[in-house]
Amino acid sequence: MAQQATIYHNPKCSKSRQTLALLEEASTEITVVEYLKEPLSTNQLSELIALLGIEPHSLLRTKESAYTECSLSPQSSAQDILNAMAENPILMERPVVVVGERAAIGRPPENVRAIL
């Protein structure tokens, strides 16, 4: 039976496309969430961070202009980071894959194999 996976995907991102292809090769049932079109709420982001087992700042794309515009830093509070990502979904590192109670950031895409 195929596993159910959810990928938080940006089709313009090569790593995201490579990770999606990896999931397709693994014959996984895939739910694709284009998070730039369907931004995650602060609660959804918080749940994702908990599944990843990381600090909120580790899910940020620090080179995006929104990072500076939102005055974010490694010292920013979790709530400030969650609010910024909910309002500026481009800040979320991509892709993120969730399988059951496990999650991985597909950078590099091979990271996802550990949760399949």
Secondary structure, DSSP 8 states (H G I E B T S, - for coil): ---EEEEEE-TT-HHHHHHHHHHHHTT-EEEEEETTTS---HHHHHHHHHHHT--GGGGB-TTSHHHHHTT--TTS-HHHHHHHHHH-GGGB-S-EEEETTEEEE-SSGGGGGGG-
